[in-house]
Amino acid sequence: MRAPPGDSRQMTPSQIDQFYARLAALNPEPKSELAYHNAFTLLVAVVLSAQATDKGVNKATLALFRLADTPQAMLALGEDGLKAHIKTIGLFNTKARNIISLCQQLLERHGGQVPATREALEALPGVGRKTANVVLNIAFGQPTIAVDTHIFRVANRTGLAPGKTPLAVEETLERITPGRWKPHAHHWLILHGRYRCKARLPACPGCPVADLCAFADKTA
């Protein structure tokens, strides 16, 4: 990822607190836009969401999760059966293979349960740091912040947490985000990037944090 234009100014602690407070006031209990039934279906949905939209994933998993919402049921469906449900999603062949392998490992190593540690999650096929962070945050309530393209853009553009790589942004966000905001920080930032601070044409007029934002080329 390449950092979007902004200036080098990083928000002060007071501005950071205000930034989150304003997003929280508009959406006190933000939720993931991925549809899921339990920790397992959340994990599968997040794996499928790589290079895909939440809307596209939800459309594919609507019928899938009715048939298979446990590792055992997913294995019974089989790789070909899984592909039939997710063929509208990019990289579906690789994702199907990873999900079937992931199910096997959950049964063999974790008693069929989704593990609640980053190390164990990242050891599963198709699961990287971002996916692990999402699952830890949503399924287990851990204050992790998964940095996707939206959060990377928001963090750099606004001056909230400038960084040249997703990991650098994540580490800065972990350090500067006040504890009371951490549980929902991931969702506030991703939703702000998805619907307000868009890549090509950010909706700056009416933005609740415009006066805190370092972005020089605000839209009128």
Rosetta constraint file for C-alpha pairs under 8 A:
AtomPair CA 1 CA 149 HARMONIC 7.40 0.50
AtomPair CA 1 CA 164 HARMONIC 7.85 0.50
AtomPair CA 1 CA 165 HARMONIC 6.62 0.50
AtomPair CA 1 CA 166 HARMONIC 7.40 0.50
AtomPair CA 2 CA 164 HARMONIC 6.84 0.50
AtomPair CA 2 CA 165 HARMONIC 7.60 0.50
AtomPair CA 3 CA 152 HARMONIC 7.26 0.50
AtomPair CA 3 CA 153 HARMONIC 6.57 0.50
AtomPair CA 3 CA 156 HARMONIC 6.13 0.50
AtomPair CA 3 CA 157 HARMONIC 7.80 0.50
AtomPair CA 3 CA 163 HARMONIC 7.16 0.50
AtomPair CA 3 CA 164 HARMONIC 5.91 0.50
AtomPair CA 3 CA 165 HARMONIC 7.76 0.50
AtomPair CA 4 CA 153 HARMONIC 5.98 0.50
AtomPair CA 4 CA 156 HARMONIC 6.35 0.50
AtomPair CA 4 CA 157 HARMONIC 5.89 0.50
AtomPair CA 5 CA 156 HARMONIC 7.53 0.50
AtomPair CA 5 CA 157 HARMONIC 6.05 0.50
AtomPair CA 5 CA 215 HARMONIC 7.33 0.50
AtomPair CA 6 CA 156 HARMONIC 6.65 0.50
AtomPair CA 6 CA 157 HARMONIC 4.78 0.50
AtomPair CA 6 CA 158 HARMONIC 6.87 0.50
AtomPair CA 6 CA 159 HARMONIC 7.14 0.50
AtomPair CA 6 CA 214 HARMONIC 6.14 0.50
AtomPair CA 6 CA 215 HARMONIC 4.70 0.50
AtomPair CA 6 CA 216 HARMONIC 6.22 0.50
AtomPair CA 7 CA 157 HARMONIC 7.67 0.50
AtomPair CA 7 CA 159 HARMONIC 7.20 0.50
AtomPair CA 7 CA 214 HARMONIC 6.10 0.50
AtomPair CA 7 CA 215 HARMONIC 6.61 0.50
AtomPair CA 7 CA 216 HARMONIC 7.17 0.50
AtomPair CA 8 CA 159 HARMONIC 7.14 0.50
AtomPair CA 8 CA 162 HARMONIC 7.60 0.50
AtomPair CA 9 CA 159 HARMONIC 5.87 0.50
AtomPair CA 9 CA 214 HARMONIC 6.69 0.50
AtomPair CA 10 CA 159 HARMONIC 4.52 0.50
AtomPair CA 10 CA 160 HARMONIC 5.86 0.50
AtomPair CA 10 CA 161 HARMONIC 6.57 0.50
AtomPair CA 10 CA 162 HARMONIC 6.89 0.50
AtomPair CA 10 CA 214 HARMONIC 7.79 0.50
AtomPair CA 11 CA 15 HARMONIC 5.64 0.50
AtomPair CA 11 CA 16 HARMONIC 5.95 0.50
AtomPair CA 11 CA 159 HARMONIC 5.70 0.50
AtomPair CA 11 CA 160 HARMONIC 5.46 0.50
AtomPair CA 11 CA 161 HARMONIC 7.79 0.50
AtomPair CA 11 CA 212 HARMONIC 7.48 0.50
AtomPair CA 12 CA 16 HARMONIC 6.14 0.50
AtomPair CA 13 CA 17 HARMONIC 6.23 0.50
AtomPair CA 13 CA 176 HARMONIC 7.33 0.50
AtomPair CA 14 CA 18 HARMONIC 6.27 0.50
AtomPair CA 15 CA 19 HARMONIC 5.97 0.50
AtomPair CA 15 CA 212 HARMONIC 6.43 0.50
AtomPair CA 16 CA 20 HARMONIC 6.46 0.50
AtomPair CA 16 CA 160 HARMONIC 6.65 0.50
AtomPair CA 16 CA 176 HARMONIC 7.71 0.50
AtomPair CA 16 CA 177 HARMONIC 7.18 0.50
AtomPair CA 17 CA 21 HARMONIC 6.05 0.50
AtomPair CA 17 CA 177 HARMONIC 7.63 0.50
AtomPair CA 17 CA 178 HARMONIC 6.83 0.50
AtomPair CA 18 CA 22 HARMONIC 6.08 0.50
AtomPair CA 19 CA 23 HARMONIC 6.57 0.50
AtomPair CA 19 CA 209 HARMONIC 5.98 0.50
AtomPair CA 19 CA 212 HARMONIC 7.09 0.50
AtomPair CA 20 CA 24 HARMONIC 5.96 0.50
AtomPair CA 20 CA 181 HARMONIC 6.69 0.50
AtomPair CA 20 CA 185 HARMONIC 7.53 0.50
AtomPair CA 20 CA 188 HARMONIC 7.83 0.50
AtomPair CA 21 CA 25 HARMONIC 6.11 0.50
AtomPair CA 22 CA 26 HARMONIC 6.61 0.50
AtomPair CA 22 CA 208 HARMONIC 6.44 0.50
AtomPair CA 22 CA 209 HARMONIC 7.03 0.50
AtomPair CA 23 CA 27 HARMONIC 6.33 0.50
AtomPair CA 23 CA 28 HARMONIC 7.87 0.50
AtomPair CA 23 CA 188 HARMONIC 6.37 0.50
AtomPair CA 23 CA 208 HARMONIC 7.31 0.50
AtomPair CA 23 CA 209 HARMONIC 8.00 0.50
AtomPair CA 24 CA 28 HARMONIC 4.68 0.50
AtomPair CA 24 CA 29 HARMONIC 7.68 0.50
AtomPair CA 24 CA 188 HARMONIC 7.35 0.50
AtomPair CA 27 CA 188 HARMONIC 7.79 0.50
AtomPair CA 29 CA 184 HARMONIC 7.49 0.50
AtomPair CA 30 CA 184 HARMONIC 6.78 0.50
AtomPair CA 30 CA 187 HARMONIC 5.98 0.50
AtomPair CA 30 CA 188 HARMONIC 6.66 0.50
AtomPair CA 31 CA 187 HARMONIC 6.67 0.50
AtomPair CA 32 CA 138 HARMONIC 7.79 0.50
AtomPair CA 32 CA 187 HARMONIC 6.79 0.50
AtomPair CA 33 CA 54 HARMONIC 6.41 0.50
AtomPair CA 33 CA 55 HARMONIC 7.94 0.50
AtomPair CA 34 CA 42 HARMONIC 7.68 0.50
AtomPair CA 34 CA 45 HARMONIC 6.82 0.50
AtomPair CA 34 CA 46 HARMONIC 7.73 0.50
AtomPair CA 34 CA 54 HARMONIC 5.50 0.50
AtomPair CA 34 CA 55 HARMONIC 7.55 0.50
AtomPair CA 34 CA 57 HARMONIC 7.42 0.50
AtomPair CA 34 CA 58 HARMONIC 6.25 0.50
AtomPair CA 35 CA 42 HARMONIC 7.49 0.50
AtomPair CA 35 CA 45 HARMONIC 7.50 0.50
AtomPair CA 35 CA 58 HARMONIC 5.75 0.50
AtomPair CA 35 CA 61 HARMONIC 7.88 0.50
AtomPair CA 35 CA 62 HARMONIC 7.98 0.50
AtomPair CA 36 CA 41 HARMONIC 5.22 0.50
AtomPair CA 36 CA 42 HARMONIC 5.06 0.50
AtomPair CA 36 CA 45 HARMONIC 7.08 0.50
AtomPair CA 36 CA 65 HARMONIC 7.84 0.50
AtomPair CA 37 CA 41 HARMONIC 5.89 0.50
AtomPair CA 37 CA 42 HARMONIC 7.04 0.50
AtomPair CA 37 CA 65 HARMONIC 7.81 0.50
AtomPair CA 37 CA 69 HARMONIC 7.33 0.50
AtomPair CA 38 CA 42 HARMONIC 6.13 0.50
AtomPair CA 38 CA 69 HARMONIC 7.70 0.50
AtomPair CA 38 CA 139 HARMONIC 7.70 0.50
AtomPair CA 39 CA 43 HARMONIC 6.17 0.50
AtomPair CA 39 CA 114 HARMONIC 6.37 0.50
AtomPair CA 39 CA 135 HARMONIC 7.45 0.50
AtomPair CA 39 CA 139 HARMONIC 5.51 0.50
AtomPair CA 40 CA 44 HARMONIC 6.33 0.50
AtomPair CA 40 CA 69 HARMONIC 6.88 0.50
AtomPair CA 40 CA 70 HARMONIC 6.37 0.50
AtomPair CA 40 CA 71 HARMONIC 7.36 0.50
AtomPair CA 40 CA 113 HARMONIC 7.44 0.50
AtomPair CA 40 CA 114 HARMONIC 6.07 0.50
AtomPair CA 41 CA 45 HARMONIC 5.98 0.50
AtomPair CA 41 CA 65 HARMONIC 7.03 0.50
AtomPair CA 41 CA 69 HARMONIC 5.84 0.50
AtomPair CA 41 CA 70 HARMONIC 7.41 0.50
AtomPair CA 42 CA 46 HARMONIC 6.14 0.50
AtomPair CA 42 CA 135 HARMONIC 6.97 0.50
AtomPair CA 42 CA 139 HARMONIC 7.60 0.50
AtomPair CA 43 CA 47 HARMONIC 6.25 0.50
AtomPair CA 43 CA 114 HARMONIC 7.94 0.50
AtomPair CA 43 CA 131 HARMONIC 7.66 0.50
AtomPair CA 43 CA 135 HARMONIC 6.25 0.50
AtomPair CA 44 CA 48 HARMONIC 6.20 0.50
AtomPair CA 44 CA 99 HARMONIC 6.87 0.50
AtomPair CA 45 CA 49 HARMONIC 6.11 0.50
AtomPair CA 45 CA 57 HARMONIC 6.76 0.50
AtomPair CA 45 CA 58 HARMONIC 7.87 0.50
AtomPair CA 45 CA 61 HARMONIC 7.52 0.50
AtomPair CA 46 CA 50 HARMONIC 7.01 0.50
AtomPair CA 46 CA 131 HARMONIC 6.10 0.50
AtomPair CA 46 CA 134 HARMONIC 7.61 0.50
AtomPair CA 46 CA 135 HARMONIC 7.86 0.50
AtomPair CA 47 CA 95 HARMONIC 7.22 0.50
AtomPair CA 47 CA 99 HARMONIC 7.86 0.50
AtomPair CA 47 CA 126 HARMONIC 6.47 0.50
AtomPair CA 47 CA 127 HARMONIC 6.61 0.50
AtomPair CA 47 CA 131 HARMONIC 6.69 0.50
AtomPair CA 48 CA 52 HARMONIC 7.25 0.50
AtomPair CA 48 CA 57 HARMONIC 6.55 0.50
AtomPair CA 48 CA 89 HARMONIC 7.45 0.50
AtomPair CA 48 CA 92 HARMONIC 7.87 0.50
AtomPair CA 48 CA 95 HARMONIC 6.49 0.50
AtomPair CA 49 CA 53 HARMONIC 6.16 0.50
AtomPair CA 49 CA 54 HARMONIC 6.22 0.50
AtomPair CA 49 CA 57 HARMONIC 6.14 0.50
AtomPair CA 51 CA 90 HARMONIC 6.84 0.50
AtomPair CA 52 CA 56 HARMONIC 6.70 0.50
AtomPair CA 52 CA 57 HARMONIC 6.99 0.50
AtomPair CA 52 CA 89 HARMONIC 6.56 0.50
AtomPair CA 52 CA 90 HARMONIC 6.41 0.50
AtomPair CA 53 CA 57 HARMONIC 6.29 0.50
AtomPair CA 54 CA 58 HARMONIC 6.03 0.50
AtomPair CA 55 CA 59 HARMONIC 6.25 0.50
AtomPair CA 56 CA 60 HARMONIC 6.45 0.50
AtomPair CA 56 CA 88 HARMONIC 7.71 0.50
AtomPair CA 56 CA 89 HARMONIC 6.86 0.50
AtomPair CA 57 CA 61 HARMONIC 6.09 0.50
AtomPair CA 57 CA 86 HARMONIC 7.95 0.50
AtomPair CA 57 CA 89 HARMONIC 6.87 0.50
AtomPair CA 58 CA 62 HARMONIC 5.95 0.50
AtomPair CA 60 CA 64 HARMONIC 6.89 0.50
AtomPair CA 60 CA 85 HARMONIC 5.96 0.50
AtomPair CA 60 CA 86 HARMONIC 5.45 0.50
AtomPair CA 60 CA 88 HARMONIC 7.13 0.50
AtomPair CA 60 CA 89 HARMONIC 7.62 0.50
AtomPair CA 61 CA 65 HARMONIC 5.63 0.50
AtomPair CA 61 CA 85 HARMONIC 7.19 0.50
AtomPair CA 61 CA 86 HARMONIC 7.33 0.50
AtomPair CA 62 CA 66 HARMONIC 6.86 0.50
AtomPair CA 63 CA 67 HARMONIC 6.72 0.50
AtomPair CA 63 CA 85 HARMONIC 7.53 0.50
AtomPair CA 64 CA 68 HARMONIC 6.00 0.50
AtomPair CA 64 CA 69 HARMONIC 7.96 0.50
AtomPair CA 64 CA 82 HARMONIC 7.66 0.50
AtomPair CA 64 CA 85 HARMONIC 6.14 0.50
AtomPair CA 65 CA 69 HARMONIC 5.02 0.50
AtomPair CA 67 CA 73 HARMONIC 7.25 0.50
AtomPair CA 68 CA 72 HARMONIC 7.94 0.50
AtomPair CA 68 CA 73 HARMONIC 4.71 0.50
AtomPair CA 68 CA 74 HARMONIC 4.99 0.50
AtomPair CA 68 CA 77 HARMONIC 7.33 0.50
AtomPair CA 69 CA 73 HARMONIC 6.56 0.50
AtomPair CA 69 CA 74 HARMONIC 7.01 0.50
AtomPair CA 70 CA 74 HARMONIC 6.21 0.50
AtomPair CA 70 CA 112 HARMONIC 7.80 0.50
AtomPair CA 71 CA 75 HARMONIC 6.15 0.50
AtomPair CA 71 CA 103 HARMONIC 4.79 0.50
AtomPair CA 71 CA 104 HARMONIC 7.36 0.50
AtomPair CA 71 CA 106 HARMONIC 7.12 0.50
AtomPair CA 71 CA 107 HARMONIC 7.07 0.50
AtomPair CA 71 CA 112 HARMONIC 6.34 0.50
AtomPair CA 72 CA 76 HARMONIC 6.25 0.50
AtomPair CA 72 CA 103 HARMONIC 7.31 0.50
AtomPair CA 72 CA 107 HARMONIC 7.74 0.50
AtomPair CA 72 CA 112 HARMONIC 7.70 0.50
AtomPair CA 73 CA 77 HARMONIC 6.26 0.50
AtomPair CA 74 CA 78 HARMONIC 6.49 0.50
AtomPair CA 74 CA 82 HARMONIC 7.55 0.50
AtomPair CA 74 CA 100 HARMONIC 7.14 0.50
AtomPair CA 74 CA 103 HARMONIC 7.21 0.50
AtomPair CA 75 CA 79 HARMONIC 7.60 0.50
AtomPair CA 75 CA 100 HARMONIC 6.17 0.50
AtomPair CA 75 CA 103 HARMONIC 6.71 0.50
AtomPair CA 75 CA 104 HARMONIC 7.49 0.50
AtomPair CA 77 CA 81 HARMONIC 5.24 0.50
AtomPair CA 77 CA 82 HARMONIC 6.33 0.50
AtomPair CA 78 CA 82 HARMONIC 6.08 0.50
AtomPair CA 78 CA 100 HARMONIC 7.18 0.50
AtomPair CA 79 CA 83 HARMONIC 6.14 0.50
AtomPair CA 79 CA 96 HARMONIC 5.93 0.50
AtomPair CA 79 CA 97 HARMONIC 6.40 0.50
AtomPair CA 79 CA 100 HARMONIC 6.32 0.50
AtomPair CA 80 CA 84 HARMONIC 6.36 0.50
AtomPair CA 81 CA 85 HARMONIC 6.93 0.50
AtomPair CA 82 CA 86 HARMONIC 6.46 0.50
AtomPair CA 82 CA 96 HARMONIC 6.24 0.50
AtomPair CA 83 CA 87 HARMONIC 5.48 0.50
AtomPair CA 83 CA 92 HARMONIC 6.57 0.50
AtomPair CA 83 CA 93 HARMONIC 6.69 0.50
AtomPair CA 83 CA 96 HARMONIC 5.97 0.50
AtomPair CA 86 CA 92 HARMONIC 6.09 0.50
AtomPair CA 86 CA 96 HARMONIC 7.90 0.50
AtomPair CA 87 CA 92 HARMONIC 5.59 0.50
AtomPair CA 87 CA 93 HARMONIC 7.82 0.50
AtomPair CA 88 CA 92 HARMONIC 7.51 0.50
AtomPair CA 91 CA 95 HARMONIC 6.18 0.50
AtomPair CA 92 CA 96 HARMONIC 5.84 0.50
AtomPair CA 93 CA 97 HARMONIC 6.35 0.50
AtomPair CA 94 CA 98 HARMONIC 6.19 0.50
AtomPair CA 95 CA 99 HARMONIC 6.03 0.50
AtomPair CA 95 CA 126 HARMONIC 7.14 0.50
AtomPair CA 96 CA 100 HARMONIC 6.23 0.50
AtomPair CA 97 CA 101 HARMONIC 6.30 0.50
AtomPair CA 98 CA 102 HARMONIC 5.87 0.50
AtomPair CA 98 CA 125 HARMONIC 5.17 0.50
AtomPair CA 98 CA 126 HARMONIC 5.43 0.50
AtomPair CA 99 CA 103 HARMONIC 6.13 0.50
AtomPair CA 99 CA 125 HARMONIC 7.12 0.50
AtomPair CA 99 CA 126 HARMONIC 7.28 0.50
AtomPair CA 100 CA 104 HARMONIC 6.42 0.50
AtomPair CA 101 CA 105 HARMONIC 6.33 0.50
AtomPair CA 101 CA 125 HARMONIC 6.41 0.50
AtomPair CA 102 CA 106 HARMONIC 6.18 0.50
AtomPair CA 102 CA 124 HARMONIC 5.57 0.50
AtomPair CA 102 CA 125 HARMONIC 5.37 0.50
AtomPair CA 102 CA 126 HARMONIC 7.68 0.50
AtomPair CA 103 CA 107 HARMONIC 6.34 0.50
AtomPair CA 103 CA 112 HARMONIC 7.67 0.50
AtomPair CA 104 CA 108 HARMONIC 6.11 0.50
AtomPair CA 105 CA 109 HARMONIC 5.58 0.50
AtomPair CA 105 CA 110 HARMONIC 7.29 0.50
AtomPair CA 105 CA 124 HARMONIC 7.08 0.50
AtomPair CA 106 CA 110 HARMONIC 4.93 0.50
AtomPair CA 106 CA 111 HARMONIC 6.34 0.50
AtomPair CA 106 CA 112 HARMONIC 4.80 0.50
AtomPair CA 106 CA 113 HARMONIC 6.15 0.50
AtomPair CA 106 CA 114 HARMONIC 6.68 0.50
AtomPair CA 107 CA 111 HARMONIC 4.93 0.50
AtomPair CA 107 CA 112 HARMONIC 4.11 0.50
AtomPair CA 107 CA 113 HARMONIC 7.35 0.50
AtomPair CA 108 CA 112 HARMONIC 7.42 0.50
AtomPair CA 110 CA 114 HARMONIC 7.02 0.50
AtomPair CA 110 CA 115 HARMONIC 6.75 0.50
AtomPair CA 114 CA 121 HARMONIC 7.78 0.50
AtomPair CA 115 CA 120 HARMONIC 6.15 0.50
AtomPair CA 115 CA 121 HARMONIC 6.22 0.50
AtomPair CA 116 CA 120 HARMONIC 7.49 0.50
AtomPair CA 116 CA 121 HARMONIC 7.35 0.50
AtomPair CA 116 CA 136 HARMONIC 6.37 0.50
AtomPair CA 116 CA 140 HARMONIC 6.71 0.50
AtomPair CA 117 CA 121 HARMONIC 6.22 0.50
AtomPair CA 117 CA 136 HARMONIC 7.32 0.50
AtomPair CA 118 CA 122 HARMONIC 5.97 0.50
AtomPair CA 118 CA 129 HARMONIC 7.63 0.50
AtomPair CA 118 CA 132 HARMONIC 5.88 0.50
AtomPair CA 118 CA 133 HARMONIC 7.31 0.50
AtomPair CA 118 CA 136 HARMONIC 7.45 0.50
AtomPair CA 119 CA 123 HARMONIC 6.33 0.50
AtomPair CA 120 CA 124 HARMONIC 6.98 0.50
AtomPair CA 121 CA 127 HARMONIC 6.56 0.50
AtomPair CA 121 CA 128 HARMONIC 7.95 0.50
AtomPair CA 121 CA 132 HARMONIC 5.75 0.50
AtomPair CA 122 CA 127 HARMONIC 5.20 0.50
AtomPair CA 122 CA 128 HARMONIC 5.34 0.50
AtomPair CA 122 CA 129 HARMONIC 6.43 0.50
AtomPair CA 122 CA 132 HARMONIC 6.30 0.50
AtomPair CA 123 CA 127 HARMONIC 7.18 0.50
AtomPair CA 127 CA 131 HARMONIC 5.71 0.50
AtomPair CA 127 CA 132 HARMONIC 6.46 0.50
AtomPair CA 128 CA 132 HARMONIC 6.14 0.50
AtomPair CA 129 CA 133 HARMONIC 6.09 0.50
AtomPair CA 129 CA 146 HARMONIC 7.72 0.50
AtomPair CA 130 CA 134 HARMONIC 6.34 0.50
AtomPair CA 130 CA 146 HARMONIC 4.94 0.50
AtomPair CA 130 CA 147 HARMONIC 6.36 0.50
AtomPair CA 130 CA 148 HARMONIC 7.22 0.50
AtomPair CA 131 CA 135 HARMONIC 6.34 0.50
AtomPair CA 131 CA 146 HARMONIC 7.37 0.50
AtomPair CA 132 CA 136 HARMONIC 6.05 0.50
AtomPair CA 133 CA 137 HARMONIC 6.05 0.50
AtomPair CA 133 CA 144 HARMONIC 5.52 0.50
AtomPair CA 133 CA 145 HARMONIC 6.23 0.50
AtomPair CA 133 CA 146 HARMONIC 5.09 0.50
AtomPair CA 134 CA 138 HARMONIC 6.07 0.50
AtomPair CA 134 CA 144 HARMONIC 7.34 0.50
AtomPair CA 134 CA 145 HARMONIC 7.31 0.50
AtomPair CA 134 CA 146 HARMONIC 5.75 0.50
AtomPair CA 135 CA 139 HARMONIC 5.35 0.50
AtomPair CA 135 CA 140 HARMONIC 7.09 0.50
AtomPair CA 136 CA 140 HARMONIC 5.09 0.50
AtomPair CA 136 CA 141 HARMONIC 6.41 0.50
AtomPair CA 136 CA 142 HARMONIC 5.46 0.50
AtomPair CA 136 CA 143 HARMONIC 7.89 0.50
AtomPair CA 136 CA 144 HARMONIC 6.77 0.50
AtomPair CA 137 CA 141 HARMONIC 4.75 0.50
AtomPair CA 137 CA 142 HARMONIC 4.56 0.50
AtomPair CA 137 CA 143 HARMONIC 5.76 0.50
AtomPair CA 137 CA 144 HARMONIC 5.44 0.50
AtomPair CA 137 CA 145 HARMONIC 7.46 0.50
AtomPair CA 137 CA 183 HARMONIC 7.13 0.50
AtomPair CA 138 CA 142 HARMONIC 7.53 0.50
AtomPair CA 141 CA 183 HARMONIC 6.91 0.50
AtomPair CA 142 CA 183 HARMONIC 6.77 0.50
AtomPair CA 143 CA 182 HARMONIC 5.22 0.50
AtomPair CA 143 CA 183 HARMONIC 4.50 0.50
AtomPair CA 143 CA 184 HARMONIC 7.59 0.50
AtomPair CA 144 CA 174 HARMONIC 7.64 0.50
AtomPair CA 144 CA 182 HARMONIC 7.27 0.50
AtomPair CA 144 CA 183 HARMONIC 7.24 0.50
AtomPair CA 144 CA 186 HARMONIC 7.46 0.50
AtomPair CA 145 CA 170 HARMONIC 6.47 0.50
AtomPair CA 145 CA 173 HARMONIC 7.47 0.50
AtomPair CA 145 CA 174 HARMONIC 7.15 0.50
AtomPair CA 145 CA 182 HARMONIC 7.68 0.50
AtomPair CA 145 CA 185 HARMONIC 6.72 0.50
AtomPair CA 145 CA 186 HARMONIC 4.92 0.50
AtomPair CA 146 CA 170 HARMONIC 7.02 0.50
AtomPair CA 146 CA 186 HARMONIC 6.25 0.50
AtomPair CA 147 CA 151 HARMONIC 5.40 0.50
AtomPair CA 147 CA 152 HARMONIC 5.95 0.50
AtomPair CA 147 CA 166 HARMONIC 5.80 0.50
AtomPair CA 147 CA 167 HARMONIC 7.59 0.50
AtomPair CA 147 CA 169 HARMONIC 7.30 0.50
AtomPair CA 147 CA 170 HARMONIC 6.05 0.50
AtomPair CA 147 CA 186 HARMONIC 7.75 0.50
AtomPair CA 148 CA 152 HARMONIC 5.99 0.50
AtomPair CA 148 CA 166 HARMONIC 7.32 0.50
AtomPair CA 148 CA 190 HARMONIC 7.75 0.50
AtomPair CA 149 CA 153 HARMONIC 6.11 0.50
AtomPair CA 150 CA 154 HARMONIC 6.21 0.50
AtomPair CA 150 CA 189 HARMONIC 7.55 0.50
AtomPair CA 150 CA 190 HARMONIC 5.53 0.50
AtomPair CA 150 CA 193 HARMONIC 4.81 0.50
AtomPair CA 150 CA 194 HARMONIC 6.24 0.50
AtomPair CA 150 CA 198 HARMONIC 7.78 0.50
AtomPair CA 150 CA 199 HARMONIC 7.92 0.50
AtomPair CA 151 CA 155 HARMONIC 5.89 0.50
AtomPair CA 151 CA 186 HARMONIC 7.83 0.50
AtomPair CA 151 CA 189 HARMONIC 5.64 0.50
AtomPair CA 151 CA 190 HARMONIC 5.34 0.50
AtomPair CA 151 CA 193 HARMONIC 6.33 0.50
AtomPair CA 152 CA 156 HARMONIC 6.28 0.50
AtomPair CA 152 CA 166 HARMONIC 6.22 0.50
AtomPair CA 152 CA 169 HARMONIC 6.72 0.50
AtomPair CA 153 CA 157 HARMONIC 5.78 0.50
AtomPair CA 153 CA 193 HARMONIC 7.24 0.50
AtomPair CA 153 CA 199 HARMONIC 7.39 0.50
AtomPair CA 154 CA 158 HARMONIC 5.78 0.50
AtomPair CA 154 CA 160 HARMONIC 7.54 0.50
AtomPair CA 154 CA 189 HARMONIC 7.03 0.50
AtomPair CA 154 CA 192 HARMONIC 7.72 0.50
AtomPair CA 154 CA 193 HARMONIC 5.88 0.50
AtomPair CA 154 CA 197 HARMONIC 6.62 0.50
AtomPair CA 155 CA 159 HARMONIC 5.98 0.50
AtomPair CA 155 CA 160 HARMONIC 4.88 0.50
AtomPair CA 155 CA 161 HARMONIC 4.70 0.50
AtomPair CA 155 CA 162 HARMONIC 5.71 0.50
AtomPair CA 155 CA 163 HARMONIC 7.86 0.50
AtomPair CA 155 CA 169 HARMONIC 7.04 0.50
AtomPair CA 156 CA 160 HARMONIC 6.62 0.50
AtomPair CA 156 CA 161 HARMONIC 5.96 0.50
AtomPair CA 156 CA 162 HARMONIC 4.28 0.50
AtomPair CA 156 CA 163 HARMONIC 6.48 0.50
AtomPair CA 157 CA 162 HARMONIC 7.66 0.50
AtomPair CA 157 CA 213 HARMONIC 7.58 0.50
AtomPair CA 157 CA 214 HARMONIC 6.68 0.50
AtomPair CA 157 CA 215 HARMONIC 5.44 0.50
AtomPair CA 158 CA 212 HARMONIC 7.54 0.50
AtomPair CA 158 CA 213 HARMONIC 4.37 0.50
AtomPair CA 158 CA 214 HARMONIC 4.81 0.50
AtomPair CA 158 CA 215 HARMONIC 5.50 0.50
AtomPair CA 159 CA 213 HARMONIC 6.42 0.50
AtomPair CA 159 CA 214 HARMONIC 5.37 0.50
AtomPair CA 159 CA 215 HARMONIC 7.55 0.50
AtomPair CA 160 CA 173 HARMONIC 7.94 0.50
AtomPair CA 160 CA 213 HARMONIC 7.86 0.50
AtomPair CA 161 CA 169 HARMONIC 5.87 0.50
AtomPair CA 161 CA 172 HARMONIC 5.75 0.50
AtomPair CA 161 CA 173 HARMONIC 5.93 0.50
AtomPair CA 161 CA 176 HARMONIC 7.87 0.50
AtomPair CA 162 CA 169 HARMONIC 6.24 0.50
AtomPair CA 162 CA 172 HARMONIC 7.79 0.50
AtomPair CA 163 CA 168 HARMONIC 5.25 0.50
AtomPair CA 163 CA 169 HARMONIC 4.84 0.50
AtomPair CA 163 CA 172 HARMONIC 7.78 0.50
AtomPair CA 164 CA 168 HARMONIC 6.51 0.50
AtomPair CA 164 CA 169 HARMONIC 7.32 0.50
AtomPair CA 165 CA 169 HARMONIC 6.31 0.50
AtomPair CA 166 CA 170 HARMONIC 6.04 0.50
AtomPair CA 167 CA 171 HARMONIC 6.10 0.50
AtomPair CA 168 CA 172 HARMONIC 6.22 0.50
AtomPair CA 169 CA 173 HARMONIC 6.05 0.50
AtomPair CA 170 CA 174 HARMONIC 6.09 0.50
AtomPair CA 171 CA 175 HARMONIC 6.26 0.50
AtomPair CA 172 CA 176 HARMONIC 6.06 0.50
AtomPair CA 173 CA 177 HARMONIC 5.53 0.50
AtomPair CA 174 CA 182 HARMONIC 7.91 0.50
AtomPair CA 177 CA 181 HARMONIC 6.67 0.50
AtomPair CA 177 CA 182 HARMONIC 6.25 0.50
AtomPair CA 177 CA 185 HARMONIC 7.92 0.50
AtomPair CA 178 CA 182 HARMONIC 6.49 0.50
AtomPair CA 179 CA 183 HARMONIC 7.87 0.50
AtomPair CA 181 CA 185 HARMONIC 5.79 0.50
AtomPair CA 182 CA 186 HARMONIC 7.63 0.50
AtomPair CA 184 CA 188 HARMONIC 6.29 0.50
AtomPair CA 185 CA 189 HARMONIC 6.09 0.50
AtomPair CA 186 CA 190 HARMONIC 6.14 0.50
AtomPair CA 187 CA 191 HARMONIC 5.95 0.50
AtomPair CA 188 CA 192 HARMONIC 6.03 0.50
AtomPair CA 189 CA 193 HARMONIC 6.15 0.50
AtomPair CA 190 CA 194 HARMONIC 6.01 0.50
AtomPair CA 191 CA 195 HARMONIC 5.99 0.50
AtomPair CA 191 CA 196 HARMONIC 7.71 0.50
AtomPair CA 192 CA 196 HARMONIC 5.17 0.50
AtomPair CA 192 CA 197 HARMONIC 5.84 0.50
AtomPair CA 193 CA 197 HARMONIC 4.43 0.50
AtomPair CA 193 CA 198 HARMONIC 5.48 0.50
AtomPair CA 193 CA 199 HARMONIC 7.81 0.50
AtomPair CA 194 CA 198 HARMONIC 5.86 0.50
AtomPair CA 196 CA 202 HARMONIC 5.92 0.50
AtomPair CA 196 CA 203 HARMONIC 5.17 0.50
AtomPair CA 196 CA 204 HARMONIC 7.34 0.50
AtomPair CA 196 CA 207 HARMONIC 7.18 0.50
AtomPair CA 197 CA 201 HARMONIC 7.68 0.50
AtomPair CA 197 CA 202 HARMONIC 4.47 0.50
AtomPair CA 197 CA 203 HARMONIC 6.09 0.50
AtomPair CA 197 CA 204 HARMONIC 7.29 0.50
AtomPair CA 198 CA 202 HARMONIC 4.45 0.50
AtomPair CA 198 CA 203 HARMONIC 7.06 0.50
AtomPair CA 201 CA 219 HARMONIC 7.40 0.50
AtomPair CA 202 CA 218 HARMONIC 7.57 0.50
AtomPair CA 202 CA 219 HARMONIC 6.70 0.50
AtomPair CA 203 CA 207 HARMONIC 6.82 0.50
AtomPair CA 203 CA 219 HARMONIC 6.69 0.50
AtomPair CA 204 CA 210 HARMONIC 6.46 0.50
AtomPair CA 204 CA 218 HARMONIC 5.88 0.50
AtomPair CA 204 CA 219 HARMONIC 5.42 0.50
AtomPair CA 204 CA 220 HARMONIC 6.85 0.50
AtomPair CA 205 CA 210 HARMONIC 7.85 0.50
AtomPair CA 205 CA 219 HARMONIC 6.88 0.50
AtomPair CA 205 CA 220 HARMONIC 6.05 0.50
AtomPair CA 206 CA 210 HARMONIC 7.70 0.50
AtomPair CA 209 CA 213 HARMONIC 6.31 0.50
